[in-house]
Amino acid sequence: MTVETNDRRNVVGLGILSEINSRLIKRLVAFAAVAIFVTGCASKPNSTLQEEANASTDDQWAQTESAAAVDEGDNDPIETVNRFIFAFNDAADTLIFRPVAEGYRFIVPSPIRDSVRNFIRNSYSPVILANDLLQGDIEKAENTFARFLVNTIAGAGGLADVAGQTGLEYHAEDFGQTLGTWGVPEGPYLVLPILGPSNVRDGVGLIGDALLDPLTYVAKTEVLIARKVTDGIDKRSRNIETLDELERDSVDFYARVRSLYHQKRVNEINDGDVEPTLAPGLTDIFPEDDDQVSLVE
């Protein structure tokens, strides 16, 4: 009798474990699919353009981008394929993502858009905190935890950035950066469909962040999708003119994006300690505010 009871318990236990694994797999698949679809709304690199550029800008860019193509050629072994996907992403942004972002910015008042951004940032705090700890950065971990606590309690669940007003500045961390601090090489340069510029390390980082996110295990898939979609639209809406000018000033847009993406990730992994190479027409390609579009957000 005891043996039969134990067998039944084992079967029930295995059934529960199987159900949990099944749900987790489905959510990870859904997360990956939504990330690929939505982050096209943020499919170009971080940049802040100068309002005035002199007449020699194009010539300078030609030299900069040619040098970038040579310097990074060994890290772009499938450049032909990458350029094809890059062109597809650009067309998708023109036809779909940009119009949606423009409509969002036109219809939704700025204070509400700011509240949406604050709420989404707050919901990602556990992921940022986990990466802070994995990188061994206790000071940043304390800052992230304090921001989450203050904004959740005093900021109506994160709708208001009360912590930012008290000096607790926001910062973003992801598992791709964590792998970088551990010395994992970035691997070949990749352009992912809709996702845009990436590399092998950052691709793995997307999966790592999903596993580190508590909402992956407790929230409905629809909630995760809604958060990702809203985040992508909001970020794209904040960079419409900036990205237009970035593309318009480029001689070889593909090479420019590749170069800026690489420099941006190196800078983020080193917490801004690496002096970026500023290109003509840009004042700062590494803004601390993640509202500037990033492909790995």
N, C-alpha and C positions, 0 to 999 in steps of 0.2 A: 504493500500500500504506500509505504514511504517512497519507494523507488518510482512508482507511477506519479506521485505528487511532484517529486523533484523533476521528473521528465516534463511534466506539464509546465512547471515554472520555467524550465529552460527554454521550452518552445515559445512561451509567452514573452520571455525576455529577449529572445532572438527576434521575435516578430516586432517588438517595440523598437529594438535597435535598427532593424532593417527599415522600418517606417521613418525613423529619424534621419538615417543616411539618405533615403530616397528623397525626402523633403529638402535636405541640404543640397543634394546634387541638383535638384530642379531649380532651386533658388540661385545657385551659382551659375547655372546655364542661363537663367533669365537675366541675372546681373550682367553677364558677359554680353548677351544679346543687346540689352538696353544700352550698355556702355558704348558698344559699337555703333548703335543707331543715333544716340543722343549726343555724344561728345563731338560729333561733327559740328555741333553748335559752337564748339570751342576748338576748331581744327586748325589754328594757326598759332605761331609762337608769341611769347610775351614781348611787348615793345611799346615805347612811348615815343612818338615822333616829334621832332622839332617843328615849330610853326613856320619857321623860315629856313629854307635851304638855298645854298648858293648855286650858281649855274653849273658848277663842276661836279655836282653830286653824282650824276649818272656815270661819269668817267671813273670816279672814285669807287662807285659800286661795282663797276665792271671789273676793276682790279681786285677788289675785295672778294667778289664771288668767284672769280677765276682761281684765286689763291685758295679759297675754301674748298673748291672742287678738287684741287690737287692734294691739299693736306688731308682731306677726309676720304679720298678715293678708296684707300685700302679698307675703310670701314663701311663701304657701301657696295658690296659685291654684286648686288642685284639691282643696280641703279636703273636699268631699263624698265624692269617690272615696277620698281618704286615710283618712277616718273609717271607711268601709266595710271597707277592707283592714285597718285597725287592729283593728276588731272581729273580723275573721276570724283575725288573728294571736293575739289574746287567747284566742279559743276553742281554737285549736290548741295553745297553751301549756297551757291548763287540761286538755285531754283527752289530750295526748301528751307534751309536753316536760317538764312538771313531774313527772308520775308516774315517768317514766324517771329524772329527776334524783334524785327521792326514793329510788328503788330503788338507784341507784348509791351514794348517800350511806349508805344503811342497810347495804348488803352489803360495800362496800369500806372497809377501815379507813383512818383519817385519814392515817397515815404513808405508806401506799401512794398515796392520792390526792394527797398533796403531791409524791411522787416523779413521778407521772404529769404533774402540772402543771409541775414543774421540767424534765422531759424535753421536753415540748412547747414550753415557752418557749425552751429551748436550741436546738431545731430551727428556730425562727423567727429566731434571731440574725442570720443573713445578710441577711434582709429588713430588720431593724431597722438593721443596720450600713449597708446601702445607703441607707436613708432619712436616717440621720444625716449621711452624706457629701453626699447631694443637697441637704440643708438647710444645708450648710456648717458643721455643728456638730462640730468636730474633737474637742472634749473628750468629748462623748457618744459619738462614734465610737470613741475610745480605750477608753472604759469598756465599750462593747458588745463590742469585740474581746477585751479582757482577760477579761470574764466568760465569753465563749464558749470561750476557750482554757483557762481554769482549770477550768470546769465539765466540759468535754469530757474533759480529762485526769485531773483529781483528783476529779471528781464522777461517775465511772462513766458517761460519755457524757451527762451532764446530769441524771441521776437525783437527784443531791444538789446543792443550791445552795451550794457551797463558796465561790464568789466573794462571795455575799451576806454570808456570815459574816466576810469579810475587809474589808467596807466598800464593795465594788463593787455598788451598788444597781441593781436591775432597773428599766428604763424601757421603754416601748413607743412605737414610732413606726410610722406607716403612710404610704402614698403620698398618701392624702387630706390628711394633715397637711402633707406636703411641698408639694403643690399650693397649699395655703393659705399657706405661707410664701413661695411664689413670687408671691403676689398674685392667684391664680386665684379668682374669686368662687365662693361656694358654690352658687349657682343655686337654683332652686325647692326648697322642702321637699317631700320624698317619703316615703311609707310603702310600703315594698316588701313583697310577699307573703312572710311568714315572717321575712324579714330585719328588718323593722320600720323605725323612723325612719332617714332618710338624706337625702341631697341629691344633686344631679347630680355634684358634685365628688367626694364620697365614694364614689359608685357607680363612677366611673372609677378611683378609688383602689384598689378591690378588684381590678380587672384589673391595675393597675400592680404591686400586691404579688405577684400570681401570677407575673408576668413576672420580677420581681426574685428570686424564690425558686429557688435552685438545684435543689431537689427536684422542681420542675415538669419539669425536663429529664432527671433521672436516675432518679427513683423511679417505681415502678409506680403506676398510677392508684389501685389498691386501697389502697396505703400512704397516699396523699394523702387519700383518703376517710376512712380509719380515723383519721388524725390530726385531721381537721376534726370528725368526729363526737365523738371523745373530748374534744376541747377544748371543744366546745359543751356537752356533758353536764356536764363538770367545773365550768365557770363557772356554769351554771344551778344546780347543786347547792349552790354556795356562797352563793346569794342568795335562797333560798326564802322565808324569813321576812321579809327586808328588802323584797322586792318585794311580798309580800302586804300589808305595812303601808303601803307607798307607795301602792298602789292603793286600799286601804281609806280612807286619809285624803284622797283626792282628790275634789274636787267635779266637775271636768271632767278626767278622766284623760288624755284625748287632748291637751288644751291644756297640761297639766302636763308630759307627756312631750315635747311639741314644744319647750317652753321650755327644759327641762333639757337636751335633746339639743343645742340650739343653743348654750347657754352652755358646755356641756361641750366641744364641739369648738373653740369660740373659745379656751377656756382651754388646751386641749391644744396648739393651734397656736402659742400665745404662751408655751408652756412654763411655764404657771402664773403668768405676770406680770400677767394680767388678774384683778382682784379679782372673784370671782363674786358674783352677787346671791343670797344665801341666802334660801330660802323658808321659811315657817313649818313646823316639824316636821322640819327637816333641819339637821344640824350641819355637813355638808360634802358637796356634790354632786359634788366632784371628788377622790375618793380617788386617791392615787398608785398603789395596788395595783390592777392590772387584773382582779383577782378580782371586784371589783364589776362587775356585768354591764354590758357595753357592746355596743351593737347592731353596731359596725363591726369587732369583734374577730373 
